Amino acid sequence: MNGKSDKGHGTIDWSEIYRRVENVQMAIERGWSPTPEEINNILKERAKALAREQEQKETNEEKIEVVEFLLSYERYGIESSYVREVYPLRELTSVPCTPPFVLGIVNVRGQILSIVDIKKFFDLPEKGLGDLNKVIILHSDHMEVGIPADVVLGVDNVLLSKLQPSLPTLTGIREEYLKGVTDERVVILDAEKLLSDKKIIVHEEV
């Protein structure tokens, strides 16, 4: 391959690989019978070409970066661009006369934020008690709110083209709040739509 490495130390000449594969195919059509070793080499060349095509395709596809977290043994994700910070959940103060999905309020360095239990907000069944050690603080131009998490798992990139619309077990999550579900069954929430819902605001007069 013109002396160019395929191990990350140089650029692979893919046009040369395609040309060689085409030449082999033409030779086979003319009656040439390759040896087992030659067949293996041909298969390797084809595999490299296909892998490169797939890698290039995924590179060009639209991705979103999400923060993954665990809540009551289920995995969720939310776009990192809407995550201001992750804060320890402590001194949660309940507020009377608020919807059931509002767990209470917390004071984060002088700012009062409402904490919304997304499982109750979506009317999803509880699957065991969580530890609720963390608060993921979401923000947009018009709202900031916290959602509880047992564990923050990390940050990952998700291909939008691979998101499934929903799962039968997620009937409580209305379509406008759901971006989709990954192959690993991570529920990706639509932070923009969630933060646009005025029902999650705890009003000062309450």
MARBAPA-718827 format. One record per residue: x, y, z of N, C-alpha, C in turn; residue in three letters; residue number from 1. Coordinates in pm, whole numbers, always signed. Atoms other than C-alpha are relative to their C-alpha. Layout:
N
> n.x|n.y|n.z|ca.x|ca.y|ca.z|c.x|c.y|c.z|code|pos
> X|Y|Z|X|Y|Z|X|Y|Z|ALA|NUM $
...
END
This chain:
206
> n.x|n.y|n.z|ca.x|ca.y|ca.z|c.x|c.y|c.z|code|pos
> +84|-120|+0|+0|+0|+0|+87|+124|+0|MET|1 $
> -87|-114|+20|+274|+235|-113|+72|+41|+127|ASN|2 $
> -78|-27|-120|+450|+203|+221|-74|+75|+106|GLY|3 $
> +76|-76|-98|+169|+373|+411|-57|-95|+103|LYS|4 $
> +38|+88|-110|+86|+229|+750|-149|+1|+20|SER|5 $
> +142|+8|-36|-262|+111|+856|-15|-14|+149|ASP|6 $
> +6|+17|-145|-182|+122|+1227|+3|+134|+72|LYS|7 $
> +11|-128|-66|-238|+486|+1304|+121|+88|-16|GLY|8 $
> -120|-79|+17|+112|+602|+1198|+2|+72|-135|HIS|9 $
> +4|-66|+129|+8|+724|+851|-138|-12|-60|GLY|10 $
> +130|+1|+66|-277|+760|+606|-10|-122|-90|THR|11 $
> +22|+117|+83|-421|+447|+446|-47|+43|-138|ILE|12 $
> +38|-31|+137|-447|+463|+67|-117|-89|-38|ASP|13 $
> +118|+84|+23|-805|+337|+37|-29|-17|-148|TRP|14 $
> +22|+16|+144|-820|+398|-338|+84|-117|-53|SER|15 $
> -85|+112|+41|-532|+151|-375|-61|-133|+44|GLU|16 $
> +64|+124|-49|-713|-107|-161|-116|-38|-89|ILE|17 $
> +114|+28|+87|-1030|-75|-369|+47|-50|-138|TYR|18 $
> -50|+41|+131|-826|-104|-690|+49|-144|+3|ARG|19 $
> -52|+138|-11|-656|-422|-568|-114|-101|+11|ARG|20 $
> +115|+91|-14|-987|-579|-466|-70|-18|-134|VAL|21 $
> +64|+9|+132|-1138|-495|-805|+83|-85|-95|GLU|22 $
> -86|+80|+87|-837|-647|-982|-12|-148|+30|ASN|23 $
> +15|+140|-40|-874|-967|-783|-133|-55|-51|VAL|24 $
> +131|+45|+46|-1244|-987|-865|+1|-25|-151|GLN|25 $
> -9|+18|+146|-1167|-941|-1238|+80|-126|-34|MET|26 $
> -81|+119|+24|-901|-1213|-1218|-80|-127|+26|ALA|27 $
> +83|+117|-30|-1145|-1454|-1055|-99|-26|-112|ILE|28 $
> +95|+14|+110|-1398|-1387|-1331|+67|-59|-124|GLU|29 $
> -73|+55|+115|-1127|-1480|-1587|+48|-142|+23|ARG|30 $
> -35|+139|-25|-1077|-1817|-1423|+113|-23|+98|GLY|31 $
> -108|+17|-97|-802|-1749|-1169|-52|-59|+129|TRP|32 $
> +40|+65|-124|-824|-1971|-860|+98|+36|+111|SER|33 $
> -94|-43|-104|-669|-1806|-551|+27|-110|+102|PRO|34 $
> -35|+93|-107|-491|-2002|-279|-72|+41|+128|THR|35 $
> +63|-37|-128|-633|-2013|+79|+63|+125|+61|PRO|36 $
> -67|-118|-55|-371|-1756|+184|-43|+127|-74|GLU|37 $
> +43|-115|+78|-468|-1525|-100|-145|+38|+31|GLU|38 $
> +140|-25|-36|-836|-1564|-10|-6|+76|+131|ILE|39 $
> -2|-68|-130|-760|-1463|+350|+43|+145|-15|ASN|40 $
> -46|-137|+22|-571|-1157|+228|-109|+86|-64|ASN|41 $
> +110|-71|+66|-862|-1060|+4|-107|+38|+102|ILE|42 $
> +103|-25|-102|-1107|-1093|+295|+44|+110|+96|LEU|43 $
> -50|-103|-89|-884|-880|+516|-9|+138|-64|LYS|44 $
> +7|-127|+70|-866|-608|+253|-143|+51|-6|GLU|45 $
> +141|-39|+6|-1243|-609|+215|-48|+47|+137|ARG|46 $
> +42|-36|-136|-1292|-598|+593|+50|+139|+37|ALA|47 $
> -55|-132|-28|-1063|-297|+620|-79|+109|-72|LYS|48 $
> +74|-99|+78|-1250|-115|+345|-138|+24|+59|ALA|49 $
> +134|-13|-58|-1590|-186|+500|+5|+71|+135|LEU|50 $
> -13|-64|-131|-1469|-84|+846|+23|+150|-16|ALA|51 $
> -28|-141|+25|-1338|+243|+705|-127|+73|-44|ARG|52 $
> +124|-61|+46|-1669|+313|+530|-95|+23|+117|GLU|53 $
> +89|-12|-115|-1863|+246|+852|+48|+110|+95|GLN|54 $
> -56|-103|-87|-1627|+464|+1055|-26|+139|-55|GLU|55 $
> +24|-129|+63|-1661|+748|+805|-146|+39|+9|GLN|56 $
> +144|-25|-8|-2040|+713|+806|-39|+48|+139|LYS|57 $
> +33|-38|-136|-2060|+733|+1186|+59|+137|+36|GLU|58 $
> -62|-129|-25|-1823|+1030|+1190|-88|+113|-54|THR|59 $
> +83|-102|+63|-2058|+1222|+960|-139|+10|+60|ASN|60 $
> +133|-2|-58|-2372|+1134|+1158|-6|+95|+118|GLU|61 $
> +19|-94|-109|-2517|+1376|+1409|-1|-72|+134|GLU|62 $
> -9|+57|-134|-2433|+1301|+1771|-39|+104|+103|LYS|63 $
> +18|-87|-114|-2528|+1442|+2106|+80|-57|+117|ILE|64 $
> -71|+43|-120|-2323|+1432|+2423|-98|+1|+116|GLU|65 $
> +97|+12|-109|-2525|+1311|+2721|+69|-36|+131|VAL|66 $
> -40|+42|-133|-2475|+1279|+3094|-92|-116|+39|VAL|67 $
> +78|+117|-38|-2588|+931|+3199|-6|-10|+152|GLU|68 $
> +15|+16|-145|-2726|+866|+3545|-96|-114|+31|PHE|69 $
> +81|+112|-46|-2895|+595|+3745|-103|+52|+98|LEU|70 $
> +108|-39|-90|-3231|+646|+3914|-92|-120|+19|LEU|71 $
> +82|+117|-31|-3412|+360|+4088|+30|-116|-95|SER|72 $
> -50|+114|+78|-3202|+105|+3895|-30|+12|-149|TYR|73 $
> +19|-22|+142|-3288|+256|+3556|+97|+108|-48|GLU|74 $
> -100|-91|+55|-3045|+440|+3328|-67|+108|-86|ARG|75 $
> +52|-113|+73|-3125|+784|+3194|+117|+82|-55|TYR|76 $
> -100|-90|+56|-2937|+1036|+2983|-65|+133|-33|GLY|77 $
> +51|-132|+32|-2974|+1408|+2930|+115|+80|-61|ILE|78 $
> -106|-70|+73|-2783|+1641|+2698|+87|+83|+93|GLU|79 $
> -94|-66|-90|-2471|+1774|+2866|-4|+153|-13|SER|80 $
> +5|-145|+19|-2523|+2123|+2718|-103|+65|+93|SER|81 $
> +101|-52|-93|-2820|+2161|+2957|+36|-27|+146|TYR|82 $
> -40|+34|-138|-2634|+2033|+3264|+97|+106|+51|VAL|83 $
> -87|-104|-57|-2493|+2317|+3473|+105|-60|+91|ARG|84 $
> -92|+67|-92|-2341|+2098|+3742|-71|-117|+67|GLU|85 $
> +53|+108|-84|-2384|+1792|+3960|+33|+37|+144|VAL|86 $
> -14|-52|-136|-2439|+1878|+4325|-46|-107|+100|TYR|87 $
> +46|+98|-101|-2463|+1661|+4639|-140|+36|+50|PRO|88 $
> +136|-25|-49|-2823|+1621|+4750|+0|-7|+153|LEU|89 $
> +8|-4|-145|-2850|+1731|+5111|-91|+116|+41|ARG|90 $
> +90|-101|-55|-3087|+1934|+5325|-114|+31|-96|GLU|91 $
> +119|-17|+86|-3386|+1877|+5098|-118|+42|+86|LEU|92 $
> +112|-54|-76|-3677|+2084|+5224|-129|-21|-77|THR|93 $
> +129|+23|+66|-4029|+1970|+5142|-81|+129|-1|SER|94 $
> +83|-119|+16|-4277|+2229|+5023|-146|-45|-7|VAL|95 $
> +141|+41|+2|-4650|+2191|+5103|-74|+54|-123|PRO|96 $
> +89|-43|+108|-4921|+2221|+4837|+70|+5|-135|CYS|97 $
> -66|+11|+130|-4692|+2124|+4550|-35|-135|-61|THR|98 $
> +30|+128|+63|-4743|+1845|+4295|+88|-113|+57|PRO|99 $
> -75|+113|-57|-4627|+1495|+4400|+140|-16|-59|PRO|100 $
> -131|+19|+61|-4335|+1505|+4155|+104|+100|+50|PHE|101 $
> -96|-95|-58|-4178|+1801|+4338|+43|-55|+136|VAL|102 $
> -50|+57|-124|-3962|+1640|+4604|+24|+105|+106|LEU|103 $
> -27|-108|-93|-3878|+1974|+4759|+92|+101|-64|GLY|104 $
> -93|-100|+49|-3628|+2255|+4731|+133|-15|+71|ILE|105 $
> -133|+0|-61|-3256|+2287|+4798|+63|+137|-20|VAL|106 $
> -75|-125|+9|-3027|+2579|+4856|+138|-33|-56|ASN|107 $
> -129|+23|+64|-2734|+2568|+4614|+74|+133|-5|VAL|108 $
> -79|-123|-9|-2493|+2844|+4716|-88|+125|-9|ARG|109 $
> +88|-115|-7|-2777|+3083|+4790|-113|+1|-101|GLY|110 $
> +108|+8|+99|-2997|+2983|+4494|-96|-112|+38|GLN|111 $
> +102|+99|-34|-3323|+2803|+4571|-48|-69|-128|ILE|112 $
> +39|+78|+117|-3397|+2525|+4323|-101|-106|+41|LEU|113 $
> +94|+110|-23|-3692|+2290|+4302|+60|-129|-53|SER|114 $
> -50|+132|+38|-3610|+1917|+4279|-117|-82|-51|ILE|115 $
> +110|+71|+65|-3829|+1725|+4037|+36|-146|-18|VAL|116 $
> -17|+144|+19|-3860|+1347|+4055|-57|-36|-137|ASP|117 $
> +48|+22|+135|-3879|+1261|+3685|-84|-126|-11|ILE|118 $
> +82|+121|+6|-4024|+917|+3755|-145|+32|+37|LYS|119 $
> +136|-40|-37|-4323|+1071|+3930|-58|+98|-101|LYS|120 $
> +47|-97|+100|-4342|+1352|+3674|-57|-72|-122|PHE|121 $
> +46|+76|+115|-4383|+1091|+3399|-97|-112|+37|PHE|122 $
> +91|+106|-47|-4609|+865|+3611|+57|-139|-26|ASP|123 $
> -63|+131|+15|-4359|+581|+3588|-3|-75|+132|LEU|124 $
> +2|+79|-125|-4376|+294|+3839|+136|+4|+68|PRO|125 $
> -125|+6|-75|-4116|+298|+4113|+52|-143|+2|GLU|126 $
> -63|+133|+1|-3872|+7|+4092|+109|-4|+107|LYS|127 $
> -96|+4|-110|-3710|+1|+4433|+38|+140|+44|GLY|128 $
> -39|-128|-55|-3585|+277|+4654|+143|+34|-40|LEU|129 $
> -135|-44|+35|-3285|+479|+4544|+65|+74|+115|GLY|130 $
> -74|-71|-103|-3018|+652|+4746|-12|+151|-14|ASP|131 $
> +15|-144|+27|-3068|+994|+4582|+115|+80|+59|LEU|132 $
> -120|-67|-51|-2713|+1108|+4649|+33|+129|-74|ASN|133 $
> -41|-112|+84|-2687|+1363|+4367|-120|+77|-54|LYS|134 $
> +96|-81|+73|-2876|+1647|+4206|+67|+46|-128|VAL|135 $
> -49|-50|+128|-2824|+1715|+3836|-75|+130|-28|ILE|136 $
> +63|-131|+18|-2889|+2086|+3789|-6|+32|-149|ILE|137 $
> +23|-33|+140|-3040|+2162|+3450|-29|+149|-14|LEU|138 $
> +22|-143|+19|-3050|+2509|+3304|-31|+29|-146|HIS|139 $
> +26|-56|+133|-3184|+2699|+3005|-12|+150|+18|SER|140 $
> +12|-146|-10|-3246|+3065|+2927|-112|+43|+93|ASP|141 $
> +117|-42|-76|-3575|+3063|+3116|-26|-82|+125|HIS|142 $
> +27|+81|-118|-3547|+2798|+3388|+123|-76|+45|MET|143 $
> -97|+91|-59|-3321|+2607|+3624|-74|-89|+99|GLU|144 $
> +68|+95|-86|-3427|+2295|+3808|+96|-116|+25|VAL|145 $
> -84|+115|-31|-3269|+1993|+3973|-78|-129|-14|GLY|146 $
> +61|+133|+2|-3342|+1626|+3908|+90|-93|+80|ILE|147 $
> -81|+86|-87|-3230|+1359|+4156|+61|-116|-77|PRO|148 $
> -66|+117|+57|-2993|+1076|+4073|+65|-80|+112|ALA|149 $
> -72|+84|-96|-2860|+781|+4267|+149|+3|-28|ASP|150 $
> -140|+1|+42|-2536|+769|+4069|+10|+69|-136|VAL|151 $
> -30|-56|+132|-2396|+978|+3784|+105|-89|-64|VAL|152 $
> -84|+103|+61|-2242|+724|+3545|+111|+56|-87|LEU|153 $
> -103|-59|+85|-2048|+960|+3319|-61|+67|-121|GLY|154 $
> +40|-71|+121|-2062|+1126|+2979|+25|-90|-120|VAL|155 $
> -14|+85|+118|-2118|+951|+2646|-55|+74|-121|ASP|156 $
> +54|-53|+125|-2183|+1034|+2280|-102|-98|-57|ASN|157 $
> +110|+83|+50|-2507|+905|+2128|-31|+42|-143|VAL|158 $
> +41|-26|+137|-2585|+875|+1757|-152|+15|-6|LEU|159 $
> +145|-23|+5|-2928|+1027|+1695|-69|-102|-90|LEU|160 $
> +61|+95|+94|-2989|+784|+1407|-26|-136|+63|SER|161 $
> +16|+131|-64|-2965|+487|+1646|-97|+2|+116|LYS|162 $
> +97|-7|-109|-3221|+611|+1897|-133|-62|-42|LEU|163 $
> +134|+55|+22|-3541|+407|+1918|-102|+100|+52|GLN|164 $
> +101|-97|-44|-3863|+606|+1953|-39|-16|+146|PRO|165 $
> +43|+22|-138|-3967|+443|+2281|+7|-150|+29|SER|166 $
> +12|+140|-40|-4016|+116|+2471|-138|-20|+63|LEU|167 $
> +132|+23|-60|-4339|-50|+2589|-6|+35|+148|PRO|168 $
> -2|-28|-143|-4229|+4|+2951|+5|+150|+29|THR|169 $
> -12|-143|-20|-4204|+381|+2897|-124|+76|-43|LEU|170 $
> +124|-62|+48|-4567|+455|+2819|-33|+126|+78|THR|171 $
> +30|-118|-78|-4575|+715|+3098|+71|+124|-50|GLY|172 $
> -74|-115|+51|-4318|+936|+2928|-65|+47|-129|ILE|173 $
> +64|-52|+120|-4502|+1153|+2683|+105|+31|-106|ARG|174 $
> -93|-7|+113|-4345|+1179|+2342|+81|+128|-1|GLU|175 $
> -71|-127|+11|-4252|+1545|+2372|+118|+12|+96|GLU|176 $
> -111|-5|-94|-4016|+1475|+2663|+108|-105|-29|TYR|177 $
> -88|+113|+26|-3838|+1181|+2504|+72|+17|-133|LEU|178 $
> -78|+0|+124|-3554|+1197|+2252|+9|-140|-58|LYS|179 $
> -7|+137|+47|-3534|+820|+2233|+68|-89|+101|GLY|180 $
> -62|+101|-86|-3387|+504|+2380|+115|-64|-77|VAL|181 $
> -116|+58|+66|-3040|+368|+2301|-11|-152|-6|THR|182 $
> -5|+147|+6|-2954|+8|+2215|+26|-61|+136|ASP|183 $
> -28|+49|-136|-2834|-25|+2576|-113|+35|+96|GLU|184 $
> +119|-32|-78|-3181|+85|+2697|+23|+118|+94|ARG|185 $
> -14|-126|-73|-3064|+425|+2820|-107|+95|-51|VAL|186 $
> +109|-89|+38|-3363|+661|+2820|+56|+142|-12|VAL|187 $
> -53|-134|+23|-3255|+992|+2663|-115|+100|+5|ILE|188 $
> +106|-98|-19|-3470|+1280|+2785|+27|+125|-82|LEU|189 $
> -10|-126|+74|-3539|+1599|+2594|+3|+113|+101|ASP|190 $
> -15|-102|-105|-3402|+1863|+2832|-70|+130|-38|ALA|191 $
> +62|-126|+42|-3528|+2156|+2625|-150|-1|+26|GLU|192 $
> +145|+10|-21|-3888|+2035|+2638|-32|-6|+150|LYS|193 $
> +24|+11|-143|-3861|+1947|+3006|+13|+136|+68|LEU|194 $
> -22|-130|-62|-3726|+2290|+3097|-99|+105|-50|LEU|195 $
> +101|-93|+50|-4002|+2457|+2893|-135|-21|+68|SER|196 $
> +127|+31|-64|-4275|+2302|+3108|-12|+80|+130|ASP|197 $
> +14|-88|-116|-4397|+2562|+3358|-58|-73|+122|LYS|198 $
> +57|+73|-115|-4558|+2293|+3576|+106|-37|+103|LYS|199 $
> -103|+43|-94|-4221|+2212|+3733|+52|+115|+86|ILE|200 $
> -44|-115|-79|-4177|+2565|+3876|-70|-2|+135|ILE|201 $
> +56|-21|-133|-4226|+2604|+4250|-10|+150|+20|VAL|202 $
> +19|-143|-7|-4377|+2950|+4275|+28|+52|+141|HIS|203 $
> -36|-56|-128|-4265|+3181|+4553|-119|+14|+94|GLU|204 $
> +116|-23|-87|-4621|+3238|+4676|-50|-129|+62|GLU|205 $
> +48|+127|-57|-4670|+2864|+4749|+58|-14|+140|VAL|206 $
END
